[in-house]
């Protein structure tokens, strides 16, 4: 069902303050910033080899990422796994009794279709299913 890790999401207070560390100190390639209105976040995608780091800045106080930073501070927020068919993956997990945040796919960054597994069902790690955009 899962084909590889698509990206690791990291919650940050400010992209402007954080991107230079990943780009200049760690030497990752900055792929640009995208506003994901549906998720109330601004996203900077950083590329390192075939792996990606997604920096997430909340755009409003009621953003899930704002709530996360308030409770836990900035840091690793979720792990995203790539799937070929996000609907099929959701259906399999629901049939297995796994609690989904999203029972239907939502729009993620870069044209992806995403769905989150609730952290209560994945041992405290917010887990994202991510189907690449076409
Ligand atoms: N990792 C681990 N646990 C998390 C978490 C995270 N990132 N975010 C929330 N939780 C935990 C909370 O600590 C809380 O635990 P307790 O009940 O033990 O206190 C529990 O989950 C519920 O959290 P909440 O914020 O009080 O309640 P909500 O149900 O409103 O929100 C969640 C939780 C996961 C559904 C919400 O944060 C969410 O929908 N997240 C997904 C959306 C998102 O993060 N989008 C940005 C990514 C965009 C992209 O990749 O393109």
Backbone and ligand atoms as CSV (ligand in chain L), in Angstrom:
chain,resi,resn,atom,element,x,y,z
A,1,UNK,N,N,0.835,-1.210,0.000
A,1,UNK,CA,C,0.000,0.000,0.000
A,1,UNK,C,C,0.876,1.270,0.000
A,2,UNK,N,N,1.880,1.313,0.926
A,2,UNK,CA,C,2.788,2.455,0.962
A,2,UNK,C,C,3.964,2.175,0.029
A,3,UNK,N,N,4.410,3.190,-0.693
A,3,UNK,CA,C,5.518,2.957,-1.627
A,3,UNK,C,C,6.837,3.546,-1.131
A,4,UNK,N,N,6.787,4.654,-0.395
A,4,UNK,CA,C,8.005,5.240,0.191
A,4,UNK,C,C,7.598,6.380,1.107
A,5,UNK,N,N,8.560,6.918,1.842
A,5,UNK,CA,C,8.288,8.143,2.593
A,5,UNK,C,C,8.261,9.282,1.587
A,6,UNK,N,N,7.183,10.060,1.582
A,6,UNK,CA,C,7.099,11.209,0.673
A,6,UNK,C,C,7.797,12.421,1.282
A,7,UNK,N,N,7.465,12.701,2.558
A,7,UNK,CA,C,8.141,13.825,3.231
A,7,UNK,C,C,7.950,13.723,4.738
A,8,UNK,N,N,8.743,14.503,5.460
A,8,UNK,CA,C,8.551,14.673,6.899
A,8,UNK,C,C,8.130,16.120,7.111
A,9,UNK,N,N,7.051,16.308,7.876
A,9,UNK,CA,C,6.526,17.650,8.130
A,9,UNK,C,C,7.079,18.193,9.443
A,10,UNK,N,N,7.539,19.424,9.406
A,10,UNK,CA,C,8.097,20.065,10.596
A,10,UNK,C,C,7.361,21.378,10.825
A,11,UNK,N,N,6.774,21.522,12.015
A,11,UNK,CA,C,6.029,22.739,12.356
A,11,UNK,C,C,7.013,23.832,12.754
A,12,UNK,N,N,6.847,25.014,12.150
A,12,UNK,CA,C,7.725,26.147,12.469
A,12,UNK,C,C,6.867,27.379,12.730
A,13,UNK,N,N,7.429,28.318,13.498
A,13,UNK,CA,C,6.683,29.555,13.759
A,13,UNK,C,C,6.785,30.499,12.569
A,14,UNK,N,N,7.927,30.500,11.902
A,14,UNK,CA,C,8.140,31.439,10.795
A,14,UNK,C,C,8.989,30.779,9.716
A,15,UNK,N,N,8.461,30.737,8.486
A,15,UNK,CA,C,9.260,30.195,7.371
A,15,UNK,C,C,10.461,31.092,7.106
A,16,UNK,N,N,10.257,32.401,7.194
A,16,UNK,CA,C,11.349,33.323,6.882
A,16,UNK,C,C,12.533,33.103,7.823
A,17,UNK,N,N,12.242,32.752,9.075
A,17,UNK,CA,C,13.331,32.534,10.031
A,17,UNK,C,C,13.923,31.135,9.922
A,18,UNK,N,N,13.174,30.179,9.368
A,18,UNK,CA,C,13.592,28.774,9.393
A,18,UNK,C,C,14.225,28.306,8.087
A,19,UNK,N,N,13.703,28.772,6.952
A,19,UNK,CA,C,14.212,28.304,5.652
A,19,UNK,C,C,15.736,28.496,5.534
A,20,UNK,N,N,16.299,29.647,5.967
A,20,UNK,CA,C,17.744,29.820,5.784
A,20,UNK,C,C,18.581,28.722,6.446
A,21,UNK,N,N,18.128,28.175,7.585
A,21,UNK,CA,C,18.894,27.099,8.234
A,21,UNK,C,C,18.958,25.873,7.326
A,22,UNK,N,N,17.787,25.462,6.794
A,22,UNK,CA,C,17.749,24.254,5.956
A,22,UNK,C,C,18.463,24.483,4.615
A,23,UNK,N,N,18.298,25.701,4.050
A,23,UNK,CA,C,18.889,25.993,2.737
A,23,UNK,C,C,20.387,26.287,2.844
A,24,UNK,N,N,20.758,27.167,3.784
A,24,UNK,CA,C,22.134,27.672,3.801
A,24,UNK,C,C,23.043,26.843,4.697
A,25,UNK,N,N,22.556,26.420,5.866
A,25,UNK,CA,C,23.407,25.656,6.774
A,25,UNK,C,C,23.426,24.178,6.415
A,26,UNK,N,N,22.249,23.621,6.058
A,26,UNK,CA,C,22.201,22.191,5.719
A,26,UNK,C,C,22.334,21.946,4.221
A,27,UNK,N,N,22.196,22.980,3.410
A,27,UNK,CA,C,22.423,22.843,1.970
A,27,UNK,C,C,21.313,22.165,1.206
A,28,UNK,N,N,20.080,22.223,1.736
A,28,UNK,CA,C,18.954,21.637,1.001
A,28,UNK,C,C,18.495,22.597,-0.096
A,29,UNK,N,N,17.863,22.015,-1.111
A,29,UNK,CA,C,17.348,22.832,-2.202
A,29,UNK,C,C,15.965,23.367,-1.823
A,30,UNK,N,N,15.793,24.677,-1.901
A,30,UNK,CA,C,14.518,25.326,-1.587
A,30,UNK,C,C,13.623,25.251,-2.815
A,31,UNK,N,N,12.463,24.580,-2.690
A,31,UNK,CA,C,11.610,24.348,-3.861
A,31,UNK,C,C,10.467,25.362,-3.965
A,32,UNK,N,N,10.390,26.278,-2.989
A,32,UNK,CA,C,9.346,27.298,-3.066
A,32,UNK,C,C,8.341,27.198,-1.931
A,33,UNK,N,N,7.520,28.242,-1.835
A,33,UNK,CA,C,6.514,28.331,-0.767
A,33,UNK,C,C,5.126,28.275,-1.393
A,34,UNK,N,N,4.238,27.530,-0.751
A,34,UNK,CA,C,2.871,27.414,-1.245
A,34,UNK,C,C,1.902,27.636,-0.090
A,35,UNK,N,N,0.837,28.371,-0.359
A,35,UNK,CA,C,-0.204,28.562,0.644
A,35,UNK,C,C,-1.231,27.436,0.478
A,36,UNK,N,N,-1.414,26.623,1.531
A,36,UNK,CA,C,-2.428,25.565,1.458
A,36,UNK,C,C,-3.595,26.027,2.330
A,37,UNK,N,N,-4.516,26.777,1.703
A,37,UNK,CA,C,-5.587,27.448,2.454
A,37,UNK,C,C,-6.444,26.441,3.218
A,38,UNK,N,N,-6.727,25.309,2.575
A,38,UNK,CA,C,-7.603,24.307,3.198
A,38,UNK,C,C,-7.029,23.803,4.522
A,39,UNK,N,N,-5.701,23.801,4.636
A,39,UNK,CA,C,-5.046,23.311,5.851
A,39,UNK,C,C,-4.598,24.460,6.770
A,40,UNK,N,N,-4.838,25.708,6.329
A,40,UNK,CA,C,-4.434,26.896,7.109
A,40,UNK,C,C,-2.942,26.891,7.428
A,41,UNK,N,N,-2.146,26.560,6.408
A,41,UNK,CA,C,-0.691,26.581,6.558
A,41,UNK,C,C,-0.039,27.169,5.303
A,42,UNK,N,N,1.170,27.727,5.509
A,42,UNK,CA,C,2.074,28.029,4.400
A,42,UNK,C,C,3.172,26.990,4.463
A,43,UNK,N,N,3.514,26.442,3.302
A,43,UNK,CA,C,4.411,25.300,3.252
A,43,UNK,C,C,5.648,25.646,2.432
A,44,UNK,N,N,6.819,25.407,2.986
A,44,UNK,CA,C,8.066,25.486,2.203
A,44,UNK,C,C,8.585,24.072,2.031
A,45,UNK,N,N,8.790,23.677,0.774
A,45,UNK,CA,C,9.297,22.324,0.512
A,45,UNK,C,C,10.803,22.403,0.277
A,46,UNK,N,N,11.536,21.554,1.006
A,46,UNK,CA,C,12.993,21.489,0.885
A,46,UNK,C,C,13.347,20.103,0.362
A,47,UNK,N,N,14.260,20.058,-0.603
A,47,UNK,CA,C,14.625,18.777,-1.228
A,47,UNK,C,C,16.047,18.404,-0.825
A,48,UNK,N,N,16.224,17.122,-0.467
A,48,UNK,CA,C,17.581,16.622,-0.201
A,48,UNK,C,C,17.658,15.234,-0.828
A,49,UNK,N,N,18.417,15.104,-1.935
A,49,UNK,CA,C,18.394,13.854,-2.690
A,49,UNK,C,C,16.979,13.581,-3.141
A,50,UNK,N,N,16.486,12.350,-2.903
A,50,UNK,CA,C,15.103,12.072,-3.305
A,50,UNK,C,C,14.127,12.295,-2.151
A,51,UNK,N,N,14.612,12.858,-1.049
A,51,UNK,CA,C,13.768,13.057,0.133
A,51,UNK,C,C,13.345,14.519,0.261
A,52,UNK,N,N,12.221,14.707,0.955
A,52,UNK,CA,C,11.707,16.068,1.118
A,52,UNK,C,C,11.393,16.350,2.592
A,53,UNK,N,N,11.619,17.590,2.968
A,53,UNK,CA,C,11.217,18.105,4.268
A,53,UNK,C,C,10.209,19.212,3.998
A,54,UNK,N,N,9.063,19.132,4.683
A,54,UNK,CA,C,8.002,20.125,4.502
A,54,UNK,C,C,7.939,20.986,5.759
A,55,UNK,N,N,8.281,22.266,5.610
A,55,UNK,CA,C,8.205,23.189,6.747
A,55,UNK,C,C,6.818,23.819,6.740
A,56,UNK,N,N,6.137,23.766,7.889
A,56,UNK,CA,C,4.734,24.193,7.985
A,56,UNK,C,C,4.607,25.378,8.922
A,57,UNK,N,N,4.129,26.483,8.388
A,57,UNK,CA,C,3.888,27.666,9.209
A,57,UNK,C,C,2.379,27.911,9.275
A,58,UNK,N,N,1.807,28.010,10.478
A,58,UNK,CA,C,0.362,28.252,10.558
A,58,UNK,C,C,-0.004,29.636,10.034
A,59,UNK,N,N,-1.164,29.740,9.378
A,59,UNK,CA,C,-1.602,31.040,8.861
A,59,UNK,C,C,-2.726,31.636,9.696
A,60,UNK,N,N,-3.206,30.891,10.705
A,60,UNK,CA,C,-4.197,31.477,11.615
A,60,UNK,C,C,-4.109,30.754,12.951
A,61,UNK,N,N,-4.679,31.395,13.979
A,61,UNK,CA,C,-4.576,30.835,15.333
A,61,UNK,C,C,-5.330,29.520,15.469
A,62,UNK,N,N,-6.332,29.283,14.595
A,62,UNK,CA,C,-7.086,28.022,14.698
A,62,UNK,C,C,-6.560,26.956,13.721
A,63,UNK,N,N,-5.401,27.211,13.141
A,63,UNK,CA,C,-4.761,26.182,12.298
A,63,UNK,C,C,-4.341,25.006,13.173
A,64,UNK,N,N,-4.488,23.753,12.692
A,64,UNK,CA,C,-4.013,22.612,13.492
A,64,UNK,C,C,-2.531,22.712,13.832
A,65,UNK,N,N,-1.771,23.354,12.951
A,65,UNK,CA,C,-0.332,23.500,13.223
A,65,UNK,C,C,-0.091,24.538,14.325
A,66,UNK,N,N,-0.929,25.573,14.391
A,66,UNK,CA,C,-0.810,26.550,15.487
A,66,UNK,C,C,-1.101,25.871,16.825
A,67,UNK,N,N,-2.141,25.020,16.845
A,67,UNK,CA,C,-2.478,24.305,18.088
A,67,UNK,C,C,-1.341,23.382,18.504
A,68,UNK,N,N,-0.719,22.730,17.505
A,68,UNK,CA,C,0.390,21.826,17.792
A,68,UNK,C,C,1.564,22.592,18.412
A,69,UNK,N,N,1.921,23.747,17.821
A,69,UNK,CA,C,3.071,24.525,18.321
A,69,UNK,C,C,2.774,25.038,19.727
A,70,UNK,N,N,1.522,25.452,19.949
A,70,UNK,CA,C,1.151,25.966,21.270
A,70,UNK,C,C,1.333,24.880,22.331
A,71,UNK,N,N,0.959,23.634,21.969
A,71,UNK,CA,C,1.001,22.544,22.952
A,71,UNK,C,C,2.405,21.933,23.075
A,72,UNK,N,N,3.054,21.709,21.936
A,72,UNK,CA,C,4.299,20.923,21.944
A,72,UNK,C,C,5.532,21.704,21.527
A,73,UNK,N,N,5.339,22.927,21.032
A,73,UNK,CA,C,6.470,23.694,20.517
A,73,UNK,C,C,6.757,23.306,19.072
A,74,UNK,N,N,7.620,24.071,18.421
A,74,UNK,CA,C,8.001,23.769,17.045
A,74,UNK,C,C,8.767,22.443,17.030
A,75,UNK,N,N,8.627,21.709,15.924
A,75,UNK,CA,C,9.339,20.425,15.828
A,75,UNK,C,C,8.654,19.483,14.858
A,76,UNK,N,N,9.062,18.216,14.886
A,76,UNK,CA,C,8.518,17.243,13.933
A,76,UNK,C,C,7.019,17.094,14.157
A,77,UNK,N,N,6.248,17.238,13.076
A,77,UNK,CA,C,4.784,17.290,13.171
A,77,UNK,C,C,4.124,16.034,12.589
A,78,UNK,N,N,4.613,15.558,11.434
A,78,UNK,CA,C,4.017,14.349,10.851
A,78,UNK,C,C,4.989,13.667,9.894
A,79,UNK,N,N,4.688,12.391,9.625
A,79,UNK,CA,C,5.414,11.630,8.602
A,79,UNK,C,C,4.412,11.311,7.502
A,80,UNK,N,N,4.800,11.584,6.255
A,80,UNK,CA,C,3.902,11.350,5.112
A,80,UNK,C,C,4.446,10.217,4.254
A,81,UNK,N,N,3.589,9.243,3.993
A,81,UNK,CA,C,3.947,8.099,3.152
A,81,UNK,C,C,3.226,8.221,1.817
A,82,UNK,N,N,3.932,7.882,0.772
A,82,UNK,CA,C,3.321,7.942,-0.555
A,82,UNK,C,C,2.487,6.686,-0.804
A,83,UNK,N,N,1.331,6.891,-1.421
A,83,UNK,CA,C,0.471,5.777,-1.844
A,83,UNK,C,C,0.080,6.013,-3.299
A,84,UNK,N,N,-0.188,4.917,-4.023
A,84,UNK,CA,C,-0.611,5.060,-5.425
A,84,UNK,C,C,-2.070,5.484,-5.511
A,85,UNK,N,N,-2.874,5.026,-4.537
A,85,UNK,CA,C,-4.322,5.246,-4.603
A,85,UNK,C,C,-4.810,5.583,-3.195
A,86,UNK,N,N,-4.998,6.876,-2.938
A,86,UNK,CA,C,-5.309,7.300,-1.569
A,86,UNK,C,C,-6.692,6.808,-1.129
A,87,UNK,N,N,-7.665,6.763,-2.054
A,87,UNK,CA,C,-8.998,6.255,-1.671
A,87,UNK,C,C,-8.915,4.793,-1.235
A,88,UNK,N,N,-8.172,3.996,-1.987
A,88,UNK,CA,C,-8.036,2.571,-1.652
A,88,UNK,C,C,-7.330,2.400,-0.303
A,89,UNK,N,N,-6.323,3.242,-0.043
A,89,UNK,CA,C,-5.595,3.155,1.230
A,89,UNK,C,C,-6.514,3.518,2.402
A,90,UNK,N,N,-7.319,4.584,2.228
A,90,UNK,CA,C,-8.276,4.977,3.279
A,90,UNK,C,C,-9.260,3.830,3.530
A,91,UNK,N,N,-9.788,3.257,2.457
A,91,UNK,CA,C,-10.789,2.179,2.596
A,91,UNK,C,C,-10.198,0.990,3.341
A,92,UNK,N,N,-8.958,0.633,3.037
A,92,UNK,CA,C,-8.319,-0.501,3.713
A,92,UNK,C,C,-8.139,-0.203,5.202
A,93,UNK,N,N,-7.666,1.011,5.524
A,93,UNK,CA,C,-7.419,1.345,6.928
A,93,UNK,C,C,-8.734,1.400,7.716
A,94,UNK,N,N,-9.776,1.987,7.112
A,94,UNK,CA,C,-11.078,2.019,7.795
A,94,UNK,C,C,-11.585,0.593,8.043
A,95,UNK,N,N,-11.410,-0.277,7.042
A,95,UNK,CA,C,-11.850,-1.673,7.198
A,95,UNK,C,C,-11.062,-2.367,8.302
A,96,UNK,N,N,-9.808,-1.934,8.508
A,96,UNK,CA,C,-8.969,-2.496,9.577
A,96,UNK,C,C,-9.318,-1.906,10.944
A,97,UNK,N,N,-10.229,-0.908,10.977
A,97,UNK,CA,C,-10.605,-0.295,12.251
A,97,UNK,C,C,-9.710,0.853,12.665
A,98,UNK,N,N,-8.907,1.351,11.730
A,98,UNK,CA,C,-8.017,2.477,12.044
A,98,UNK,C,C,-8.834,3.771,12.007
A,99,UNK,N,N,-8.587,4.673,12.998
A,99,UNK,CA,C,-9.309,5.949,13.046
A,99,UNK,C,C,-8.640,6.950,12.111
A,100,UNK,N,N,-9.418,7.448,11.147
A,100,UNK,CA,C,-8.892,8.429,10.195
A,100,UNK,C,C,-9.341,9.833,10.597
A,101,UNK,N,N,-8.443,10.834,10.485
A,101,UNK,CA,C,-8.871,12.231,10.560
A,101,UNK,C,C,-9.707,12.534,9.324
A,102,UNK,N,N,-9.222,12.055,8.180
A,102,UNK,CA,C,-9.884,12.309,6.894
A,102,UNK,C,C,-10.378,10.993,6.304
A,103,UNK,N,N,-11.695,10.882,6.174
A,103,UNK,CA,C,-12.236,9.672,5.532
A,103,UNK,C,C,-12.381,9.892,4.026
A,104,UNK,N,N,-12.161,11.136,3.605
A,104,UNK,CA,C,-12.086,11.450,2.174
A,104,UNK,C,C,-10.815,12.269,1.966
A,105,UNK,N,N,-10.152,12.147,0.806
A,105,UNK,CA,C,-8.909,12.889,0.592
A,105,UNK,C,C,-9.130,14.404,0.599
A,106,UNK,N,N,-8.099,15.116,1.055
A,106,UNK,CA,C,-8.089,16.576,0.991
A,106,UNK,C,C,-6.953,17.016,0.072
A,107,UNK,N,N,-6.928,18.326,-0.228
A,107,UNK,CA,C,-5.858,18.847,-1.075
A,107,UNK,C,C,-4.648,19.180,-0.219
A,108,UNK,N,N,-3.471,18.658,-0.586
A,108,UNK,CA,C,-2.218,18.998,0.073
A,108,UNK,C,C,-1.385,19.889,-0.832
A,109,UNK,N,N,-0.149,20.133,-0.435
A,109,UNK,CA,C,0.739,20.979,-1.231
A,109,UNK,C,C,1.091,20.280,-2.549
A,110,UNK,N,N,1.424,21.081,-3.558
A,110,UNK,CA,C,1.928,20.591,-4.857
A,110,UNK,C,C,0.964,19.623,-5.540
A,111,UNK,N,N,-0.337,19.912,-5.446
A,111,UNK,CA,C,-1.320,19.120,-6.174
A,111,UNK,C,C,-1.526,17.717,-5.627
A,112,UNK,N,N,-1.012,17.444,-4.430
A,112,UNK,CA,C,-1.190,16.112,-3.865
A,112,UNK,C,C,-2.596,15.961,-3.289
A,113,UNK,N,N,-3.013,14.713,-3.130
A,113,UNK,CA,C,-4.260,14.393,-2.435
A,113,UNK,C,C,-3.848,13.633,-1.185
A,114,UNK,N,N,-4.317,14.118,-0.032
A,114,UNK,CA,C,-3.790,13.615,1.233
A,114,UNK,C,C,-4.913,13.190,2.172
A,115,UNK,N,N,-4.559,12.357,3.137
A,115,UNK,CA,C,-5.482,11.990,4.218
A,115,UNK,C,C,-4.628,11.670,5.444
A,116,UNK,N,N,-5.088,12.138,6.603
A,116,UNK,CA,C,-4.353,11.886,7.840
A,116,UNK,C,C,-4.982,10.745,8.634
A,117,UNK,N,N,-4.112,9.925,9.205
A,117,UNK,CA,C,-4.521,8.937,10.213
A,117,UNK,C,C,-4.458,9.652,11.558
A,118,UNK,N,N,-5.452,9.471,12.402
A,118,UNK,CA,C,-5.448,10.169,13.693
A,118,UNK,C,C,-4.303,9.652,14.560
A,119,UNK,N,N,-3.579,10.566,15.234
A,119,UNK,CA,C,-2.437,10.112,16.060
A,119,UNK,C,C,-2.820,9.118,17.156
A,120,UNK,N,N,-4.103,9.151,17.560
A,120,UNK,CA,C,-4.532,8.174,18.583
A,120,UNK,C,C,-4.513,6.751,18.025
A,121,UNK,N,N,-4.584,6.624,16.700
A,121,UNK,CA,C,-4.602,5.300,16.071
A,121,UNK,C,C,-3.217,4.903,15.568
A,122,UNK,N,N,-2.235,5.810,15.683
A,122,UNK,CA,C,-0.903,5.505,15.148
A,122,UNK,C,C,0.177,5.795,16.192
A,123,UNK,N,N,-0.125,5.429,17.430
A,123,UNK,CA,C,0.855,5.504,18.524
A,123,UNK,C,C,1.484,6.884,18.672
A,124,UNK,N,N,0.640,7.927,18.498
A,124,UNK,CA,C,1.107,9.285,18.786
A,124,UNK,C,C,1.840,9.966,17.647
A,125,UNK,N,N,1.988,9.278,16.492
A,125,UNK,CA,C,2.671,9.904,15.353
A,125,UNK,C,C,1.618,10.274,14.313
A,126,UNK,N,N,1.423,11.571,14.099
A,126,UNK,CA,C,0.486,11.975,13.048
A,126,UNK,C,C,1.031,11.467,11.709
A,127,UNK,N,N,0.204,10.687,11.002
A,127,UNK,CA,C,0.652,9.977,9.797
A,127,UNK,C,C,-0.217,10.398,8.616
A,128,UNK,N,N,0.455,10.768,7.534
A,128,UNK,CA,C,-0.245,11.260,6.338
A,128,UNK,C,C,-0.078,10.270,5.197
A,129,UNK,N,N,-1.164,10.047,4.487
A,129,UNK,CA,C,-1.106,9.316,3.219
A,129,UNK,C,C,-1.095,10.369,2.119
A,130,UNK,N,N,-0.262,10.183,1.128
A,130,UNK,CA,C,-0.050,11.237,0.146
A,130,UNK,C,C,0.008,10.624,-1.254
A,131,UNK,N,N,-0.943,11.018,-2.097
A,131,UNK,CA,C,-0.932,10.552,-3.487
A,131,UNK,C,C,-0.419,11.700,-4.357
A,132,UNK,N,N,0.610,11.428,-5.108
A,132,UNK,CA,C,1.254,12.479,-5.903
A,132,UNK,C,C,0.274,13.085,-6.885
A,133,UNK,N,N,0.437,14.405,-7.142
A,133,UNK,CA,C,-0.397,15.078,-8.125
A,133,UNK,C,C,0.038,14.728,-9.535
A,134,UNK,N,N,-0.853,14.928,-10.486
A,134,UNK,CA,C,-0.511,14.594,-11.879
A,134,UNK,C,C,-0.466,15.859,-12.709
L,1,LIG,N1,N,1.410,14.693,16.320
L,1,LIG,C1,C,1.037,13.937,17.377
L,1,LIG,N2,N,-0.076,14.179,18.106
L,1,LIG,C2,C,-0.838,15.230,17.739
L,1,LIG,C3,C,-0.509,16.056,16.646
L,1,LIG,C4,C,0.671,15.757,15.929
L,1,LIG,N3,N,1.065,16.499,14.884
L,1,LIG,N4,N,-1.454,17.021,16.530
L,1,LIG,C5,C,-2.335,16.816,17.503
L,1,LIG,N5,N,-1.968,15.735,18.236
L,1,LIG,C6,C,-2.648,15.188,19.413
L,1,LIG,C7,C,-2.899,16.264,20.455
L,1,LIG,O1,O,-1.751,16.425,21.263
L,1,LIG,C8,C,-4.048,15.693,21.215
L,1,LIG,O2,O,-3.600,14.714,22.137
L,1,LIG,P1,P,-4.286,14.560,23.586
L,1,LIG,O3,O,-5.707,14.201,23.337
L,1,LIG,O4,O,-3.491,13.455,24.214
L,1,LIG,O5,O,-4.132,15.885,24.259
L,1,LIG,C9,C,-4.852,14.969,20.138
L,1,LIG,O6,O,-3.950,14.732,19.049
L,1,LIG,C10,C,-5.987,15.815,19.634
L,1,LIG,O7,O,-5.433,17.055,19.204
L,1,LIG,P2,P,-6.252,18.412,19.191
L,1,LIG,O8,O,-5.482,19.453,18.461
L,1,LIG,O9,O,-6.686,18.724,20.564
L,1,LIG,O10,O,-7.560,17.979,18.437
L,1,LIG,P3,P,-7.981,17.937,16.960
L,1,LIG,O11,O,-8.691,16.630,16.841
L,1,LIG,O12,O,-8.713,19.205,16.665
L,1,LIG,O13,O,-6.672,17.951,16.007
L,1,LIG,C11,C,-5.580,16.545,14.437
L,1,LIG,C12,C,-5.805,16.852,15.900
L,1,LIG,C13,C,-4.440,15.569,14.297
L,1,LIG,C14,C,-6.863,15.956,13.873
L,1,LIG,C15,C,-5.295,17.877,13.713
L,1,LIG,O14,O,-4.107,18.410,14.227
L,1,LIG,C16,C,-5.207,17.694,12.225
L,1,LIG,O15,O,-6.216,17.600,11.535
L,1,LIG,N6,N,-4.023,17.631,11.673
L,1,LIG,C17,C,-3.892,17.386,10.252
L,1,LIG,C18,C,-3.904,18.650,9.451
L,1,LIG,C19,C,-2.523,19.208,9.295
L,1,LIG,O16,O,-1.698,19.108,10.177
L,1,LIG,N7,N,-2.274,19.826,8.104
L,1,LIG,C20,C,-1.006,20.406,7.770
L,1,LIG,C21,C,-0.269,19.600,6.708
L,1,LIG,C22,C,-0.532,20.077,5.274
L,1,LIG,C23,C,0.166,19.238,4.198
L,1,LIG,O17,O,0.920,18.277,4.485
L,1,LIG,O18,O,-0.025,19.560,2.994
